[in-house]
């Protein structure tokens, strides 16, 4: 969702939002697949620090995306 597809769809996430969310996804993937190993408390703390900025970034991206879709809808019809 970081790519703009011509006149069909604007990008949903910018690079900053993507990187924050991707880091959370990556941690979830490792946690889910390696749950038998103990978690590194430092790594968990680092991920926790990024959770709020990632959530804020996602909400901002969502609002911007909806605004772009409204503009496109107005242009179409």
Protein Blocks (a to p, Z undefined) as FASTA:
>chain_A
ZZcehjlbccfbdfklmmmmmmmmmmmmmmmmmmmpccdfklmmmmmmmmmmmmmmmmmm
mmmmmmmmmmmmmmmZZ
